[in-house]
């Protein structure tokens, strides 16, 4: 809770006038407890899990009707009905109500412990960006090793096999997992803010962006206009789709966001070999088509 009764008092304490964003933040949060602000994550996660994958539902239904989106579908032979996608969403919401929501309610002491602040001044855009980069890098590295554990014989059979029920992932399947996996993967997500604690707004953005990224990675579509294609070493949907396609035997593409861990530890060799092989097949097919066209002209 902001320890100032008025904007004027806050300005006096900061030694300057509040920015427009700071004034808006003051108006919204001044009378609200830090716990109440932290619990906004429950609403944000519900909206993200419900709405962000929704356009992909329409794309999938349109693809089934016309086939126009087949060119972007990574596994075009797989088609999902509306009932299939709704069943996945329903199961995700069950996990949200029984595990994710309660976890958010009881985990606030950890936020107090690492001193996530909610007062003034607000962080600069540069500070927010720098902390988000740290959060993504820390989460990516630690998630890599947790994910590799899940692909051990015990980890896969007891926990991770549920997530791999979708060999051709869809957006709603991003958080579809065993309750123990949801809890364990919360550790890498929390580790970045624990190392470099920031403002509550930065924490909100981090949770939101990480989930949106996971949904994009599980979308099942490789759209050429995706902005994440401009991020260096970013894996994306096509990269992670291979991991699901191979399934339980997969020892490749464990990274959650970037590709450097798989490259360093040699767990992308199968993916790179398959990608090289597919490129060769496409080139040979193109040459064959050109030759056939030349023969017809003759």
LUMPADO-33218 format. One record per residue (C-alpha): x, y, z; residue in one letter. Coordinates in Angstrom, 3 decimals. Layout:
% LUMPADO-33218
REC       px       py       pz type
REC        X        Y        Z    A
...
This chain:
% LUMPADO-33218
REC       px       py       pz type
REC    0.000    0.000    0.000    X
REC    1.287    3.467   -0.880    X
REC    2.156    5.308    2.357    X
REC    0.838    8.684    1.177    X
REC   -2.637   10.107    1.650    X
REC   -2.622   12.411   -1.375    X
REC   -0.808   12.924   -4.660    X
REC    0.604   16.169   -3.281    X
REC    2.091   14.302   -0.328    X
REC    3.595   11.713   -2.670    X
REC    5.062   14.456   -4.866    X
REC    6.606   16.119   -1.827    X
REC    8.168   12.833   -0.707    X
REC    9.609   12.147   -4.169    X
REC   10.798   15.715   -4.617    X
REC    9.083   16.059   -7.988    X
REC    5.686   15.924   -9.639    X
REC    4.275   12.499  -10.348    X
REC    4.214   11.354  -13.960    X
REC    0.868   10.632  -15.581    X
REC    1.363    6.894  -15.093    X
REC    2.367    7.388  -11.469    X
REC   -0.747    9.500  -10.846    X
REC   -2.927    6.777  -12.381    X
REC   -1.173    4.139  -10.287    X
REC   -1.667    6.222   -7.163    X
REC   -5.385    6.671   -7.868    X
REC   -5.828    2.952   -8.380    X
REC   -3.588    1.414   -5.722    X
REC   -3.316    3.933   -2.872    X
REC   -6.134    2.377   -0.839    X
REC   -5.499   -1.243   -1.828    X
REC   -3.355   -3.703    0.106    X
REC   -0.292   -5.306   -1.464    X
REC   -1.973   -8.694   -1.100    X
REC   -4.975   -7.484   -3.080    X
REC   -2.691   -6.170   -5.834    X
REC   -0.747   -9.427   -5.931    X
REC   -3.971  -11.410   -6.336    X
REC   -4.610   -9.556   -9.600    X
REC   -2.468  -12.319  -11.093    X
REC   -5.396  -14.705  -10.685    X
REC   -7.575  -12.515  -12.914    X
REC   -4.768  -11.958  -15.410    X
REC   -4.029  -15.678  -15.696    X
REC   -7.706  -16.523  -16.109    X
REC   -8.061  -13.985  -18.922    X
REC   -4.844  -15.121  -20.605    X
REC   -5.692  -18.829  -20.415    X
REC   -9.197  -18.110  -21.729    X
REC   -8.738  -15.409  -24.374    X
REC   -5.214  -15.573  -25.822    X
REC   -5.659  -19.045  -27.418    X
REC   -9.137  -18.128  -28.711    X
REC   -7.997  -16.760  -32.132    X
REC   -6.211  -20.071  -32.680    X
REC   -9.529  -21.857  -32.182    X
REC  -11.051  -19.849  -35.039    X
REC   -7.971  -20.500  -37.175    X
REC   -8.252  -24.236  -36.543    X
REC  -11.973  -24.263  -37.361    X
REC  -11.368  -22.189  -40.508    X
REC   -8.606  -24.572  -41.547    X
REC  -10.977  -27.515  -41.186    X
REC  -13.531  -25.702  -43.346    X
REC  -11.336  -24.331  -46.144    X
REC   -7.780  -25.565  -45.675    X
REC   -6.314  -22.093  -46.301    X
REC   -4.341  -22.134  -43.033    X
REC   -2.791  -25.535  -43.807    X
REC    0.256  -23.732  -45.172    X
REC    1.005  -22.456  -41.635    X
REC    0.020  -25.569  -39.677    X
REC    3.145  -27.386  -38.499    X
REC    1.422  -30.787  -38.477    X
REC   -1.245  -30.272  -41.181    X
REC   -2.536  -33.866  -41.025    X
REC   -3.821  -33.243  -37.491    X
REC   -7.206  -31.566  -37.185    X
REC   -8.870  -30.558  -33.919    X
REC  -12.617  -30.226  -33.556    X
REC  -14.247  -27.576  -31.394    X
REC  -15.146  -30.239  -28.825    X
REC  -11.479  -31.355  -28.662    X
REC  -10.295  -27.815  -27.965    X
REC  -13.087  -27.094  -25.494    X
REC  -12.261  -30.302  -23.605    X
REC   -8.661  -29.113  -23.250    X
REC   -9.812  -25.681  -22.029    X
REC  -12.177  -27.307  -19.529    X
REC   -9.365  -29.437  -18.087    X
REC   -7.078  -26.399  -17.888    X
REC   -9.761  -24.478  -15.998    X
REC  -10.106  -27.352  -13.539    X
REC   -6.372  -27.125  -12.878    X
REC   -6.665  -23.353  -12.606    X
REC   -9.433  -23.542   -9.990    X
REC   -7.906  -26.381   -7.975    X
REC   -4.174  -25.591   -8.188    X
REC   -3.133  -22.319   -9.861    X
REC   -5.660  -20.045   -8.144    X
REC   -5.118  -21.418   -4.606    X
REC   -1.350  -21.325   -5.158    X
REC   -1.570  -17.621   -5.965    X
REC   -3.635  -17.012   -2.829    X
REC   -1.182  -18.715   -0.457    X
REC    2.128  -17.704   -2.084    X
REC    2.004  -14.033   -1.104    X
REC    4.506  -14.462    1.811    X
REC    7.149  -15.350   -0.788    X
REC    6.460  -12.028   -2.519    X
REC    6.946  -10.252    0.797    X
REC   10.150  -12.196    1.424    X
REC   11.807  -11.120   -1.842    X
REC   10.403   -7.582   -1.407    X
REC    8.400   -7.027   -4.560    X
REC    7.323   -3.421   -4.070    X
REC    4.079   -1.740   -5.078    X
REC    4.731    1.881   -4.160    X
REC    6.236    4.903   -5.849    X
REC    8.222    5.740   -7.883    X
REC    7.273    3.466  -10.756    X
REC   10.149    1.758  -12.563    X
REC   11.338    3.207  -15.857    X
REC   10.638    1.368  -19.092    X
REC   14.352    0.567  -19.307    X
REC   14.340   -0.961  -15.832    X
REC   11.252   -3.047  -16.628    X
REC   12.783   -4.274  -19.905    X
REC   16.102   -5.178  -18.251    X
REC   14.393   -7.125  -15.471    X
REC   12.138   -8.964  -17.915    X
REC   15.202  -10.037  -19.917    X
REC   16.776  -11.386  -16.705    X
REC   13.555  -13.188  -15.781    X
REC   13.285  -14.855  -19.188    X
REC   16.946  -15.945  -19.169    X
REC   16.809  -17.328  -15.620    X
REC   13.508  -19.108  -16.231    X
REC   14.704  -20.541  -19.530    X
REC   17.872  -22.032  -18.032    X
REC   16.269  -23.515  -14.923    X
REC   13.179  -24.694  -16.829    X
REC   15.502  -26.532  -19.230    X
REC   16.830  -28.751  -16.440    X
REC   13.426  -29.296  -14.839    X
REC   12.085  -30.284  -18.263    X
REC   14.943  -32.740  -18.757    X
REC   14.057  -34.297  -15.400    X
REC   10.477  -34.691  -16.606    X
REC   11.812  -36.735  -19.519    X
REC   13.570  -39.204  -17.264    X
REC   11.761  -42.552  -17.075    X
REC   10.212  -41.790  -13.677    X
REC    9.435  -38.137  -14.395    X
REC    7.714  -38.903  -17.685    X
REC    5.692  -41.909  -16.532    X
REC    4.549  -40.322  -13.264    X
REC    4.085  -36.674  -14.264    X
REC    5.002  -35.326  -17.690    X
REC    3.134  -37.811  -19.901    X
REC   -0.078  -35.835  -19.339    X
REC    1.328  -32.747  -21.067    X
REC    2.443  -34.939  -23.976    X
REC   -1.045  -36.249  -24.616    X
REC   -1.030  -33.536  -27.290    X
REC    1.531  -34.737  -29.829    X
REC    0.366  -31.850  -32.028    X
REC   -0.031  -29.058  -29.440    X
REC   -2.730  -26.383  -29.431    X
REC   -2.785  -23.040  -27.636    X
REC   -4.996  -24.251  -24.794    X
REC   -2.581  -27.132  -24.143    X
REC    0.220  -24.818  -22.958    X
REC   -0.794  -25.082  -19.256    X
REC   -2.315  -28.572  -19.685    X
REC   -0.259  -30.680  -17.284    X
REC   -0.149  -32.759  -14.113    X
REC   -0.649  -30.723  -10.940    X
REC    2.874  -31.617   -9.765    X
REC    4.332  -30.265  -13.003    X
REC    2.411  -27.002  -12.556    X
REC    3.887  -26.630   -9.061    X
REC    7.459  -27.565  -10.011    X
REC    7.536  -25.271  -13.040    X
REC    6.458  -22.439  -10.761    X
REC    9.960  -22.509   -9.267    X
REC   11.812  -21.384  -12.450    X
REC    9.102  -18.771  -13.008    X
REC    9.600  -17.344   -9.522    X
REC   13.404  -17.555   -9.491    X
REC   14.022  -14.524  -11.728    X
REC   11.967  -12.109   -9.584    X
REC   13.662  -13.590   -6.497    X
REC   17.122  -12.793   -7.913    X
REC   16.198   -9.341   -9.273    X
REC   13.050   -8.191   -7.439    X
REC   11.213   -5.261   -8.949    X
REC    7.849   -3.563   -8.919    X
REC    4.494   -5.325   -8.802    X
REC    3.735   -4.048  -12.317    X
REC    6.920   -5.715  -13.601    X
REC    5.881   -8.919  -11.857    X
REC    2.424   -8.761  -13.484    X
REC    4.013   -8.237  -16.893    X
REC    6.410  -11.120  -16.350    X
REC    3.677  -13.605  -15.432    X
REC    1.497  -12.443  -18.323    X
REC    4.245  -12.458  -20.973    X
REC    5.571  -15.861  -19.904    X
REC    2.135  -17.438  -20.280    X
REC    1.473  -15.698  -23.604    X
REC    4.837  -16.961  -24.855    X
REC    3.948  -20.517  -23.777    X
REC    0.637  -20.313  -25.644    X
REC    2.386  -19.045  -28.795    X
REC    4.946  -21.857  -28.514    X
REC    2.150  -24.447  -28.264    X
REC    0.013  -22.852  -30.976    X
REC    0.786  -25.499  -33.593    X
REC    1.199  -22.772  -36.232    X
REC    4.318  -21.184  -37.686    X
REC    3.081  -17.807  -38.887    X
REC    5.668  -15.765  -40.851    X
REC    4.455  -12.505  -39.336    X
REC    5.027  -13.581  -35.717    X
REC    7.004  -10.805  -33.987    X
REC    8.948  -13.304  -31.863    X
REC   10.808  -14.375  -35.022    X
REC   12.882  -11.218  -34.598    X
REC   14.087  -12.249  -31.096    X
REC   17.614  -13.760  -31.201    X
REC   17.825  -17.457  -30.252    X
REC   14.058  -17.676  -29.794    X
REC   12.636  -21.181  -30.254    X
REC    8.995  -20.607  -31.114    X
REC    6.178  -22.883  -32.176    X
REC    8.010  -24.846  -34.867    X
REC   10.906  -25.587  -32.494    X
REC    8.735  -26.807  -29.625    X
REC    6.287  -28.624  -31.899    X
REC    9.076  -31.054  -32.799    X
REC    9.453  -31.904  -29.110    X
REC    5.755  -32.835  -28.886    X
REC    5.807  -34.639  -32.232    X
REC    8.575  -36.987  -31.068    X
REC    6.687  -37.477  -27.799    X
REC    7.764  -39.459  -24.763    X
REC   10.990  -40.639  -26.388    X
REC   12.045  -37.052  -27.060    X
REC   15.473  -36.094  -25.817    X
REC   15.495  -32.912  -27.878    X
REC   14.338  -29.281  -27.659    X
REC   13.813  -29.031  -23.902    X
REC   14.207  -25.249  -23.708    X
REC   11.088  -23.259  -22.879    X
REC   11.926  -19.995  -24.670    X
REC   15.378  -19.810  -26.250    X
REC   17.520  -22.371  -28.092    X
REC   20.984  -21.819  -26.596    X
REC   20.688  -24.446  -23.819    X
REC   19.745  -27.168  -26.286    X
REC   22.653  -26.118  -28.503    X
REC   25.202  -25.993  -25.658    X
REC   24.169  -29.335  -24.160    X
REC   23.610  -31.066  -27.502    X
REC   19.900  -31.725  -27.094    X
REC   18.864  -30.277  -30.440    X
REC   20.716  -32.700  -32.716    X
REC   17.625  -34.709  -33.666    X
REC   15.719  -31.532  -34.499    X
REC   18.545  -30.078  -36.587    X
REC   19.023  -33.371  -38.456    X
REC   15.306  -33.596  -39.269    X
REC   15.176  -29.954  -40.354    X
REC   18.201  -30.430  -42.646    X
REC   16.635  -33.580  -44.089    X
REC   13.326  -31.830  -44.796    X
REC   15.135  -28.951  -46.524    X
REC   16.967  -31.438  -48.762    X
REC   13.701  -33.172  -49.627    X
REC   12.079  -29.823  -50.515    X
REC   15.034  -28.820  -52.708    X
REC   15.015  -32.151  -54.509    X
REC   11.239  -31.898  -54.993    X
REC   11.613  -28.389  -56.425    X
REC   14.351  -29.530  -58.838    X
REC   12.214  -32.481  -59.909    X
REC    9.235  -30.206  -60.580    X
REC   11.396  -27.829  -62.626    X
REC   12.742  -30.698  -64.689    X
REC    9.261  -32.078  -65.286    X
REC    8.140  -28.634  -66.431    X
REC   11.081  -28.396  -68.855    X
REC   10.341  -31.831  -70.297    X
REC    6.722  -30.826  -70.925    X
REC    7.854  -27.699  -72.795    X
REC   10.098  -29.849  -74.980    X
